[in-house]
């Protein structure tokens, strides 16, 4: 058993920060690779047909969509064009209509075949949210909906979002199977000239058309494009391959609402990856496969979840007072951010993490200076150590089949380095006789053969490979929103990509950027961040909806209304972000992941640009107050309406 690196008996049981730094550094070093993000290939760009075929939409009903009358056509002029039919796109459309915009003036574009965003694409067995349903599902107070479980399952969330679209009369405003190729601003008519391509199915030609839009909102989300490691030999594998972001129930049996994976009986299955998705999916595979190999490069920190049906009496207490949904989210986010004097009303594993604030922001009196950074990191590690020691102790107490497996499952990094995981069945799964952990000591899979996988020099025969290997890193190209949406955006002075690459992210409140009029972003760069990304979208969507509707009210000619942030206001907000960016310096301790570009080293200049894209370091609640105060002041300070 590895010695504890978190406490020092000589100092009365206090965390031994020096030992932690050494242990974390050792684990980080063994995972660093010279190819960084290039070790992966996105499914849509893969030259291997085995991988590229996994990127197709398995859920779309082309015949049904083709039979419906089109709600957009070549030459249309649209008042508000929204990219993204997930939480962000839906909330922007809802809040715009609440402020008086006619739903007929809105179109929501998405490459998916329906509403839901990540909940449209992800339908793997075991899928559920990891934030309490009472806070995670948007607009609960307005709809009166009661979630069925403490943590809603994926199919319920997808159904609920369709109900929301129906209630706010935007259900028929979705332009699905459609990609925005380019956006070009033209001052002469105050419009975004937009090129789109619609996939009509395998038996029909794609449709390309051009429209104009007065306002454009990029509600693209964060994790959109599934990726896979560049495994040598994958093209020759004779078995089935599945990516968790595009599950294939024809291979496993079952359906998105019935996880009876009967076709896995008698088969050997390997799941590659042990992140937040695999934590939920693997126990379902273990129930049905004869043999499950769990291939791990870096273990997740797995906390208890406490899943169960919604208690009607508890629900009455939660929803007793008007404004309960916002109040509950503020309590949750405030607790995680370490706001003083807050009673933790949620009291779950996530809200009890004391150091997650170093990723999402929290109260601090003055900015962290370069000289402060070593002590700042040391303090962060010290307050985090007990929580991570509890995680490792839980592994030890739960996984009793053999000590080697238990030791390999212990995470050696701070809690803010990877999305924390919560599950009641994942760790006990390793006590099953048909489950084997293949820990790669940070290296990953060696190669693929026609009949299996080679891990740490040994070949394992498998019938089915499940890739739980994530998505394009959201920090690539400094997190440029146009790159993250696979499109080109050209404003008055060039492309958005060029601006992000040349000077780094620059916005007002994370939603407006100079020289791109009537163009709205949705964070998390330069806006608030929190454990519940849905609430971030709630806050930014209300902010953008206010700006758009106020511009339409204040302009002499609403049809030509233009709103743009001044360079001075953009610079002032960016400076506020930069001044406090060192608050998140403890992230530098982390093992490689999609959050830090797989640990790739960057120049000082590139690090400064990346720092500009940090979230508001005082926390989500503080950011929401700034945005609300700006609206209440009423002058739209720093923004020109013409």
C-alpha positions as CSV (number, residue, x, y, z in Angstrom):
1,X,0.0,0.0,0.0
2,X,1.4,3.4,-0.9
3,X,2.1,5.7,2.1
4,X,-0.2,8.6,2.7
5,X,1.2,11.8,1.2
6,X,-1.4,14.0,2.9
7,X,-0.6,14.1,6.5
8,X,2.4,14.5,8.7
9,X,2.3,13.0,12.2
10,X,5.1,15.3,13.4
11,X,2.9,18.3,12.7
12,X,-0.1,17.0,14.5
13,X,-1.8,15.4,11.5
14,X,-1.7,18.5,9.3
15,X,-1.3,18.0,5.6
16,X,2.3,17.5,4.4
17,X,2.2,19.9,1.5
18,X,5.7,19.1,0.4
19,X,4.9,15.4,0.2
20,X,1.7,16.2,-1.8
21,X,3.6,18.4,-4.3
22,X,6.2,15.6,-4.8
23,X,3.5,12.9,-5.2
24,X,1.4,15.0,-7.5
25,X,4.4,16.0,-9.5
26,X,5.4,12.3,-10.0
27,X,1.9,11.4,-11.2
28,X,1.8,14.4,-13.5
29,X,5.2,13.6,-15.1
30,X,4.4,10.0,-16.0
31,X,1.4,11.2,-18.0
32,X,3.0,14.1,-20.0
33,X,3.3,13.3,-23.7
34,X,5.1,15.2,-26.4
35,X,2.1,15.0,-28.7
36,X,-0.3,16.6,-26.2
37,X,-3.7,17.2,-27.8
38,X,-2.4,15.7,-31.0
39,X,-2.6,12.2,-29.5
40,X,-6.3,12.4,-30.3
41,X,-8.3,12.5,-33.5
42,X,-11.9,13.9,-33.7
43,X,-14.3,11.3,-35.1
44,X,-15.5,13.7,-37.8
45,X,-11.9,14.2,-39.0
46,X,-10.7,10.6,-38.7
47,X,-9.1,9.0,-41.7
48,X,-10.0,5.6,-40.2
49,X,-13.5,4.6,-41.4
50,X,-13.9,2.7,-38.1
51,X,-13.7,5.9,-36.2
52,X,-15.3,8.4,-38.7
53,X,-18.4,6.2,-38.9
54,X,-18.9,6.5,-35.1
55,X,-19.5,10.3,-35.5
56,X,-22.8,9.9,-37.3
57,X,-26.1,10.9,-35.6
58,X,-27.7,7.6,-34.5
59,X,-30.9,9.2,-33.3
60,X,-32.1,11.5,-36.2
61,X,-35.3,10.6,-38.0
62,X,-34.6,12.1,-41.4
63,X,-37.9,11.0,-42.9
64,X,-40.0,12.7,-40.2
65,X,-38.0,15.9,-40.4
66,X,-38.1,16.0,-44.2
67,X,-41.8,15.6,-44.2
68,X,-42.3,18.8,-42.1
69,X,-42.6,22.2,-43.7
70,X,-39.3,24.1,-43.6
71,X,-39.1,26.9,-41.1
72,X,-36.2,28.6,-42.8
73,X,-35.4,29.1,-46.5
74,X,-32.8,30.8,-48.7
75,X,-33.0,34.6,-48.5
76,X,-34.8,34.8,-45.1
77,X,-34.1,37.7,-42.8
78,X,-34.2,36.5,-39.2
79,X,-34.2,38.8,-36.2
80,X,-32.4,36.4,-33.8
81,X,-30.4,33.4,-34.9
82,X,-29.3,31.1,-32.1
83,X,-26.7,28.4,-32.5
84,X,-27.3,25.5,-30.2
85,X,-30.5,23.7,-29.1
86,X,-29.3,22.7,-25.7
87,X,-29.7,24.5,-22.4
88,X,-28.1,27.7,-23.6
89,X,-30.0,28.0,-26.8
90,X,-33.3,27.2,-25.2
91,X,-32.8,29.6,-22.3
92,X,-31.8,32.5,-24.6
93,X,-35.0,31.9,-26.7
94,X,-37.1,31.6,-23.6
95,X,-35.8,34.8,-22.0
96,X,-36.1,36.7,-25.3
97,X,-39.8,35.8,-25.5
98,X,-40.3,36.7,-21.9
99,X,-39.0,40.2,-22.7
100,X,-41.4,40.6,-25.5
101,X,-39.8,39.1,-28.6
102,X,-42.2,37.1,-30.9
103,X,-41.1,33.5,-31.1
104,X,-41.6,33.7,-34.8
105,X,-38.6,36.1,-34.9
106,X,-36.3,33.4,-33.5
107,X,-34.6,30.4,-35.1
108,X,-32.4,27.9,-33.2
109,X,-29.9,26.1,-35.4
110,X,-28.3,22.8,-34.4
111,X,-26.5,19.9,-36.2
112,X,-28.5,17.5,-34.0
113,X,-31.9,16.1,-35.1
114,X,-33.8,17.6,-32.1
115,X,-33.7,19.6,-28.9
116,X,-31.4,18.8,-26.0
117,X,-27.8,19.6,-26.8
118,X,-25.6,17.2,-24.9
119,X,-28.7,15.4,-23.7
120,X,-29.7,14.8,-27.4
121,X,-26.3,13.2,-28.3
122,X,-25.5,11.3,-25.1
123,X,-27.8,8.4,-24.5
124,X,-25.4,5.8,-23.1
125,X,-26.6,3.3,-20.5
126,X,-26.3,4.8,-17.0
127,X,-26.5,8.4,-18.1
128,X,-27.7,10.9,-15.5
129,X,-26.8,14.5,-14.4
130,X,-24.3,14.9,-11.6
131,X,-25.9,18.1,-10.2
132,X,-29.0,17.7,-8.1
133,X,-32.1,17.8,-10.4
134,X,-33.8,20.5,-8.3
135,X,-31.0,22.9,-9.4
136,X,-29.9,21.4,-12.7
137,X,-33.1,21.5,-14.6
138,X,-33.9,25.0,-15.8
139,X,-37.2,26.8,-15.3
140,X,-38.5,24.3,-12.8
141,X,-40.3,27.0,-10.9
142,X,-42.0,28.3,-14.1
143,X,-43.1,24.8,-15.3
144,X,-44.0,23.2,-11.9
145,X,-42.2,20.1,-13.1
146,X,-41.1,17.6,-10.4
147,X,-38.0,15.6,-11.3
148,X,-38.4,11.8,-10.8
149,X,-35.0,11.3,-9.1
150,X,-32.5,13.3,-7.0
151,X,-30.2,13.1,-10.1
152,X,-32.3,13.0,-13.3
153,X,-31.5,10.4,-15.9
154,X,-30.7,11.5,-19.4
155,X,-33.9,10.5,-21.1
156,X,-35.9,12.4,-18.6
157,X,-33.8,15.6,-19.1
158,X,-34.3,15.3,-22.9
159,X,-38.0,14.9,-22.5
160,X,-38.2,17.8,-20.1
161,X,-36.3,20.1,-22.5
162,X,-38.8,19.3,-25.2
163,X,-41.6,20.2,-22.8
164,X,-39.9,23.6,-22.2
165,X,-39.6,24.2,-25.9
166,X,-43.3,23.4,-26.3
167,X,-44.4,25.6,-23.4
168,X,-42.6,28.7,-24.6
169,X,-43.7,28.1,-28.2
170,X,-40.3,27.6,-29.7
171,X,-40.7,23.9,-30.4
172,X,-41.2,24.5,-34.1
173,X,-38.4,27.1,-34.3
174,X,-35.6,24.5,-34.3
175,X,-33.6,24.3,-37.5
176,X,-32.1,20.8,-37.0
177,X,-29.4,18.8,-38.9
178,X,-28.0,22.2,-39.9
179,X,-24.5,23.6,-39.6
180,X,-23.6,27.3,-39.7
181,X,-20.6,27.5,-42.0
182,X,-19.9,31.2,-41.8
183,X,-21.1,34.5,-40.4
184,X,-20.1,37.8,-42.1
185,X,-21.1,41.2,-40.7
186,X,-22.1,43.8,-43.3
187,X,-22.4,47.4,-42.1
188,X,-24.4,48.5,-45.1
189,X,-27.5,46.6,-44.0
190,X,-26.6,45.9,-40.3
191,X,-26.9,42.2,-40.7
192,X,-24.9,39.0,-40.3
193,X,-24.8,37.2,-43.7
194,X,-25.0,33.5,-42.8
195,X,-24.2,30.4,-44.8
196,X,-25.8,27.2,-43.6
197,X,-25.8,23.6,-44.8
198,X,-28.6,21.1,-43.9
199,X,-28.1,17.3,-43.9
200,X,-31.3,15.8,-45.4
201,X,-30.3,12.2,-44.9
202,X,-28.4,9.6,-46.8
203,X,-30.9,9.5,-49.7
204,X,-31.1,13.2,-50.3
205,X,-28.7,16.0,-51.3
206,X,-27.6,18.3,-48.6
207,X,-29.2,21.8,-48.8
208,X,-27.1,24.9,-48.7
209,X,-28.7,28.2,-48.2
210,X,-28.0,31.8,-47.1
211,X,-29.9,34.0,-44.7
212,X,-29.4,37.3,-42.9
213,X,-29.7,37.8,-39.2
214,X,-29.9,40.9,-37.1
215,X,-28.6,39.3,-34.0
216,X,-26.6,36.1,-33.5
217,X,-26.2,34.1,-30.3
218,X,-23.5,31.4,-30.0
219,X,-24.9,29.0,-27.4
220,X,-22.5,26.2,-28.6
221,X,-21.9,24.5,-25.2
222,X,-18.4,23.3,-24.1
223,X,-18.0,19.7,-25.2
224,X,-19.2,19.1,-28.7
225,X,-16.9,17.0,-30.9
226,X,-16.1,13.4,-29.8
227,X,-12.5,12.3,-30.0
228,X,-10.6,9.1,-29.8
229,X,-6.9,8.3,-29.2
230,X,-4.9,7.5,-32.3
231,X,-4.7,3.8,-31.7
232,X,-2.3,2.0,-34.1
233,X,-4.2,-0.9,-35.8
234,X,-7.7,0.2,-35.0
235,X,-8.8,-0.2,-38.7
236,X,-8.1,-3.9,-38.5
237,X,-10.2,-4.6,-35.4
238,X,-12.8,-7.2,-36.2
239,X,-15.2,-6.6,-33.3
240,X,-17.6,-3.7,-32.7
241,X,-16.6,-0.2,-31.6
242,X,-18.8,2.3,-29.8
243,X,-18.2,5.8,-28.7
244,X,-20.2,6.8,-25.6
245,X,-21.3,10.1,-27.2
246,X,-23.0,8.1,-30.1
247,X,-24.1,4.9,-28.4
248,X,-25.1,2.0,-30.6
249,X,-27.8,-0.1,-29.0
250,X,-27.8,-2.4,-32.0
251,X,-24.5,-3.7,-30.7
252,X,-25.4,-3.9,-27.0
253,X,-29.1,-4.5,-26.9
254,X,-31.4,-2.2,-24.9
255,X,-32.4,1.4,-25.7
256,X,-31.9,4.8,-24.2
257,X,-34.8,4.1,-21.8
258,X,-34.1,0.4,-21.2
259,X,-30.6,-0.6,-20.2
260,X,-31.1,-4.3,-20.8
261,X,-27.8,-4.9,-22.6
262,X,-28.7,-8.5,-23.5
263,X,-26.5,-8.6,-26.6
264,X,-23.4,-8.4,-24.4
265,X,-24.1,-11.8,-22.8
266,X,-21.2,-14.1,-23.6
267,X,-19.0,-11.3,-24.8
268,X,-15.8,-9.6,-23.6
269,X,-16.0,-5.9,-23.5
270,X,-13.3,-3.2,-22.9
271,X,-14.2,0.3,-22.0
272,X,-11.3,2.8,-22.6
273,X,-11.4,5.8,-20.2
274,X,-12.4,6.3,-16.6
275,X,-13.8,9.9,-16.6
276,X,-17.3,11.1,-15.7
277,X,-19.0,9.2,-18.5
278,X,-17.3,5.8,-17.9
279,X,-18.1,6.1,-14.2
280,X,-21.8,5.9,-15.1
281,X,-21.6,3.6,-18.1
282,X,-19.2,0.9,-16.8
283,X,-21.5,-0.5,-14.1
284,X,-24.2,-1.1,-16.7
285,X,-21.7,-3.0,-18.9
286,X,-20.6,-5.1,-15.9
287,X,-24.1,-6.2,-15.4
288,X,-24.3,-7.9,-18.8
289,X,-20.9,-8.7,-20.2
290,X,-19.2,-12.0,-19.4
291,X,-15.9,-10.0,-19.0
292,X,-15.4,-6.3,-18.6
293,X,-12.0,-4.7,-18.9
294,X,-11.8,-1.2,-17.6
295,X,-8.7,0.5,-19.2
296,X,-7.5,3.4,-17.1
297,X,-4.8,6.0,-17.7
298,X,-5.8,8.3,-14.8
299,X,-8.3,7.4,-12.1
300,X,-11.2,9.6,-11.3
301,X,-12.0,10.9,-7.9
302,X,-15.3,9.1,-7.1
303,X,-17.5,10.4,-4.3
304,X,-20.8,9.0,-3.0
305,X,-23.8,10.1,-5.0
306,X,-26.9,9.0,-3.0
307,X,-29.2,8.5,-5.9
308,X,-32.9,7.8,-5.2
309,X,-36.4,8.8,-6.1
310,X,-37.6,12.3,-5.3
311,X,-39.2,12.5,-1.9
312,X,-42.5,14.3,-2.2
313,X,-42.2,15.8,1.3
314,X,-38.7,16.9,0.8
315,X,-39.7,18.5,-2.5
316,X,-42.4,20.5,-0.8
317,X,-39.8,21.9,1.6
318,X,-37.4,22.8,-1.2
319,X,-40.1,24.6,-3.3
320,X,-42.0,26.2,-0.4
321,X,-40.9,29.8,-1.1
322,X,-41.2,31.9,-4.2
323,X,-37.8,32.2,-6.0
324,X,-36.6,28.9,-4.6
325,X,-34.8,27.7,-7.7
326,X,-32.5,30.7,-8.0
327,X,-32.0,30.8,-4.2
328,X,-31.0,27.1,-4.2
329,X,-28.5,27.6,-7.0
330,X,-27.0,30.6,-5.3
331,X,-26.7,28.6,-2.1
332,X,-25.0,25.8,-3.9
333,X,-22.6,28.0,-5.9
334,X,-21.9,30.1,-2.9
335,X,-21.0,27.1,-0.7
336,X,-18.7,25.7,-3.4
337,X,-17.0,29.1,-3.8
338,X,-16.5,29.4,-0.1
339,X,-18.7,32.4,0.5
340,X,-18.7,33.2,4.3
341,X,-21.8,32.7,6.5
342,X,-23.7,30.3,4.2
343,X,-25.5,27.2,5.5
344,X,-25.0,24.4,3.0
345,X,-28.6,23.5,2.2
346,X,-27.7,20.9,-0.4
347,X,-25.0,19.1,1.6
348,X,-23.9,16.7,-1.1
349,X,-20.4,15.5,-2.0
350,X,-19.8,18.3,-4.5
351,X,-20.9,21.2,-2.3
352,X,-18.7,19.9,0.5
353,X,-15.5,20.1,-1.6
354,X,-13.6,22.9,0.1
355,X,-11.1,23.6,-2.7
356,X,-13.1,23.4,-5.9
357,X,-13.3,27.2,-5.7
358,X,-9.8,27.4,-7.1
359,X,-11.2,26.3,-10.5
360,X,-14.6,28.2,-10.5
361,X,-13.7,31.2,-8.4
362,X,-14.4,32.4,-4.9
363,X,-14.3,35.5,-2.6
364,X,-10.8,37.0,-2.0
365,X,-9.9,40.5,-0.9
366,X,-7.1,41.3,-3.2
367,X,-5.7,39.7,-6.4
368,X,-3.1,37.0,-6.1
369,X,0.3,38.4,-7.2
370,X,3.2,36.5,-8.8
371,X,5.0,36.6,-5.4
372,X,1.9,35.2,-3.7
373,X,1.5,32.2,-6.0
374,X,3.6,29.6,-4.2
375,X,1.9,30.2,-0.8
376,X,-1.5,30.4,-2.6
377,X,-0.9,27.0,-4.2
378,X,0.3,25.6,-0.9
379,X,-2.7,26.8,1.0
380,X,-5.0,25.4,-1.7
381,X,-3.4,22.0,-1.5
382,X,-3.6,22.0,2.3
383,X,-7.3,22.6,2.5
384,X,-7.9,20.2,-0.3
385,X,-5.8,17.3,1.1
386,X,-8.4,16.0,3.7
387,X,-11.1,15.8,1.0
388,X,-8.9,13.9,-1.4
389,X,-7.7,11.6,1.4
390,X,-11.3,10.7,2.1
391,X,-11.7,9.8,-1.6
392,X,-8.7,7.5,-1.5
393,X,-9.9,6.0,1.8
394,X,-13.3,5.3,0.2
395,X,-11.5,3.4,-2.6
396,X,-9.6,1.4,0.0
397,X,-12.7,0.6,2.1
398,X,-14.8,-0.3,-1.0
399,X,-12.6,-2.2,-3.4
400,X,-11.6,-5.3,-1.3
401,X,-11.0,-7.9,-4.1
402,X,-7.3,-7.1,-4.2
403,X,-5.1,-4.3,-2.9
404,X,-3.4,-3.7,-6.2
405,X,-6.7,-2.7,-7.9
406,X,-7.6,-0.5,-5.0
407,X,-4.2,1.3,-5.1
408,X,-4.5,1.8,-8.8
409,X,-8.0,3.4,-8.4
410,X,-6.7,6.1,-6.0
411,X,-6.5,9.5,-7.6
412,X,-3.4,11.5,-6.9
413,X,-4.2,15.1,-7.9
414,X,-6.2,17.9,-6.3
415,X,-10.0,18.0,-6.5
416,X,-10.1,20.8,-9.0
417,X,-8.0,19.0,-11.7
418,X,-10.7,16.9,-13.2
419,X,-14.5,17.0,-13.0
420,X,-15.2,15.2,-9.7
421,X,-17.3,12.1,-10.1
422,X,-20.2,10.8,-8.0
423,X,-21.5,7.2,-8.1
424,X,-22.7,4.5,-5.8
425,X,-21.9,1.5,-8.0
426,X,-18.6,2.2,-9.8
427,X,-16.1,1.3,-7.1
428,X,-18.1,-1.8,-5.8
429,X,-18.1,-3.0,-9.5
430,X,-14.4,-3.9,-9.1
431,X,-15.3,-6.6,-6.6
432,X,-17.2,-8.5,-9.3
433,X,-15.4,-11.6,-10.7
434,X,-16.1,-10.5,-14.3
435,X,-14.5,-7.0,-13.9
436,X,-10.8,-6.4,-14.4
437,X,-9.0,-3.1,-14.1
438,X,-6.2,-2.6,-16.6
439,X,-4.2,0.3,-15.2
440,X,-1.8,1.6,-17.8
441,X,0.3,3.7,-15.3
442,X,-0.6,6.8,-17.2
443,X,0.3,5.5,-20.7
444,X,-3.0,4.4,-22.3
445,X,-3.6,1.6,-24.8
446,X,-0.5,0.4,-26.7
447,X,-2.3,-0.7,-29.9
448,X,-5.2,-2.6,-31.4
449,X,-5.1,-6.0,-33.0
450,X,-7.8,-7.7,-35.1
451,X,-9.0,-9.5,-32.0
452,X,-8.3,-7.2,-29.1
453,X,-6.2,-4.5,-27.3
454,X,-2.6,-4.5,-26.2
455,X,-2.2,-2.9,-22.8
456,X,1.2,-2.7,-21.0
457,X,2.6,-5.1,-23.6
458,X,-0.1,-7.8,-23.1
459,X,-2.9,-8.6,-25.6
460,X,-6.5,-9.0,-24.3
461,X,-9.1,-10.5,-26.6
462,X,-12.3,-8.5,-26.7
463,X,-15.5,-8.5,-28.8
464,X,-16.6,-4.9,-28.1
465,X,-14.6,-1.8,-27.5
466,X,-16.3,1.2,-25.9
467,X,-14.5,4.5,-26.3
468,X,-15.2,6.8,-23.4
469,X,-12.5,9.2,-24.5
470,X,-14.1,12.6,-24.4
471,X,-14.3,15.6,-26.7
472,X,-12.3,18.4,-28.2
473,X,-10.5,20.4,-25.5
474,X,-12.4,23.7,-24.8
475,X,-9.2,25.6,-24.4
476,X,-7.8,24.9,-27.9
477,X,-7.1,28.1,-29.9
478,X,-7.6,30.0,-26.6
479,X,-11.2,28.7,-26.6
480,X,-12.2,30.7,-29.7
481,X,-16.0,30.3,-29.9
482,X,-16.0,30.1,-33.7
483,X,-13.5,27.3,-33.7
484,X,-15.5,25.5,-31.0
485,X,-18.5,25.7,-33.3
486,X,-16.5,24.8,-36.5
487,X,-17.4,28.0,-38.4
488,X,-15.8,31.2,-39.5
489,X,-17.0,34.5,-38.0
490,X,-15.9,37.7,-39.7
491,X,-16.5,41.0,-38.1
492,X,-15.6,44.6,-39.0
493,X,-11.8,44.0,-38.6
494,X,-11.3,40.4,-39.5
495,X,-12.2,37.0,-38.0
496,X,-12.9,36.1,-34.4
497,X,-10.3,33.4,-34.6
498,X,-7.7,36.0,-35.5
499,X,-8.7,38.3,-32.7
500,X,-8.5,35.4,-30.1
501,X,-5.2,34.3,-31.5
502,X,-3.6,37.7,-31.8
503,X,-4.8,39.5,-28.6
504,X,-6.6,36.7,-26.6
505,X,-10.2,36.6,-25.5
506,X,-11.7,40.1,-24.9
507,X,-15.3,40.8,-24.0
508,X,-17.7,42.7,-21.8
509,X,-19.1,40.3,-19.3
510,X,-18.3,37.3,-21.5
511,X,-21.1,38.1,-23.9
512,X,-20.0,41.0,-26.2
513,X,-16.8,41.5,-28.1
514,X,-15.7,44.7,-30.0
515,X,-15.9,44.8,-33.8
516,X,-18.5,42.1,-33.8
517,X,-21.8,44.0,-33.5
518,X,-25.0,42.2,-32.5
519,X,-23.0,39.0,-31.8
520,X,-23.4,37.3,-28.4
521,X,-21.2,34.8,-26.6
522,X,-22.2,32.5,-23.8
523,X,-19.0,31.9,-21.7
524,X,-17.4,30.5,-19.8
525,X,-14.5,32.8,-20.9
526,X,-14.7,36.1,-19.0
527,X,-18.1,35.2,-17.4
528,X,-19.0,33.2,-14.3
529,X,-18.2,29.6,-13.9
530,X,-19.7,27.0,-11.5
531,X,-20.4,23.4,-10.9
532,X,-23.8,23.8,-12.5
533,X,-23.1,25.0,-16.1
534,X,-26.8,25.2,-16.6
535,X,-27.0,28.1,-14.1
536,X,-24.2,29.9,-15.9
537,X,-26.3,29.7,-19.1
538,X,-29.3,31.0,-17.1
539,X,-27.4,34.1,-16.0
540,X,-25.7,34.9,-19.3
541,X,-28.9,34.3,-21.3
542,X,-30.9,36.7,-19.2
543,X,-28.1,39.3,-19.6
544,X,-28.0,38.9,-23.4
545,X,-31.8,38.9,-23.8
546,X,-31.9,42.2,-21.8
547,X,-29.2,43.8,-24.1
548,X,-31.0,42.7,-27.3
549,X,-34.5,43.8,-26.3
550,X,-33.2,47.1,-24.9
551,X,-31.4,47.7,-28.1
552,X,-34.6,47.2,-30.1
553,X,-36.4,49.6,-27.7
554,X,-33.8,52.3,-27.7
555,X,-32.8,52.4,-31.4
556,X,-34.6,55.0,-33.6
557,X,-35.1,52.3,-36.2
558,X,-35.4,48.9,-34.5
559,X,-35.0,47.0,-37.8
560,X,-31.5,48.5,-38.0
561,X,-30.7,48.4,-34.3
562,X,-27.0,47.7,-33.6
563,X,-25.4,47.1,-30.3
564,X,-21.6,47.0,-29.8
565,X,-19.2,47.1,-26.8
566,X,-16.6,49.9,-26.9
567,X,-12.9,49.0,-26.9
568,X,-12.5,50.8,-23.6
569,X,-15.3,48.8,-21.8
570,X,-14.0,45.6,-23.3
571,X,-10.4,46.4,-22.2
572,X,-11.6,47.4,-18.7
573,X,-13.4,44.1,-18.2
574,X,-10.6,42.1,-19.6
575,X,-8.2,43.8,-17.2
576,X,-10.5,42.8,-14.3
577,X,-10.3,39.2,-15.5
578,X,-6.5,39.4,-15.9
579,X,-5.9,41.0,-12.5
580,X,-7.4,38.0,-10.7
581,X,-6.4,35.2,-13.1
582,X,-3.7,34.0,-10.7
583,X,-6.5,32.9,-8.3
584,X,-6.6,29.7,-10.5
585,X,-2.8,29.2,-10.4
586,X,-3.2,25.9,-8.4
587,X,-4.5,24.4,-11.7
588,X,-0.8,24.3,-12.7
589,X,-0.3,21.3,-10.4
590,X,-2.8,19.2,-12.3
591,X,-2.2,16.0,-14.3
592,X,-2.8,16.3,-18.1
593,X,-6.4,16.5,-19.2
594,X,-8.7,18.3,-21.6
595,X,-8.9,21.2,-19.1
596,X,-5.2,22.1,-19.5
597,X,-4.5,21.0,-23.1
598,X,-3.1,17.7,-21.9
599,X,-0.4,19.6,-20.1
600,X,1.2,21.0,-23.2
601,X,3.7,23.8,-22.4
602,X,3.0,27.2,-23.8
603,X,5.0,30.4,-24.1
604,X,4.6,33.2,-21.6
605,X,2.7,35.2,-24.3
606,X,0.3,32.3,-24.9
607,X,-0.2,31.8,-21.2
608,X,-1.1,35.5,-20.8
609,X,-3.7,35.1,-23.6
610,X,-5.1,32.0,-22.0
611,X,-5.4,33.9,-18.7
612,X,-7.6,36.4,-20.4
613,X,-10.1,33.6,-21.1
614,X,-10.4,32.7,-17.4
615,X,-13.8,32.9,-15.7
616,X,-14.6,35.7,-13.2
617,X,-12.4,34.8,-10.3
618,X,-14.7,36.0,-7.5
619,X,-17.2,33.3,-8.3
620,X,-20.5,32.7,-10.2
621,X,-22.7,34.6,-7.7
622,X,-20.4,37.6,-7.7
623,X,-20.5,37.6,-11.5
624,X,-24.3,37.4,-11.5
625,X,-24.4,40.5,-9.2
626,X,-22.1,42.5,-11.5
627,X,-24.3,41.7,-14.5
628,X,-27.5,42.5,-12.6
629,X,-26.1,45.8,-11.2
630,X,-25.1,46.7,-14.8
631,X,-28.7,46.2,-16.0
632,X,-30.2,48.0,-13.1
633,X,-28.0,51.0,-13.6
634,X,-29.8,51.3,-16.9
635,X,-27.4,53.2,-19.1
636,X,-25.9,50.1,-20.8
637,X,-22.5,51.5,-19.8
638,X,-19.8,50.7,-22.3
639,X,-22.3,49.6,-25.0
640,X,-23.3,51.7,-27.9
641,X,-26.8,51.3,-29.4
642,X,-27.2,52.8,-32.8
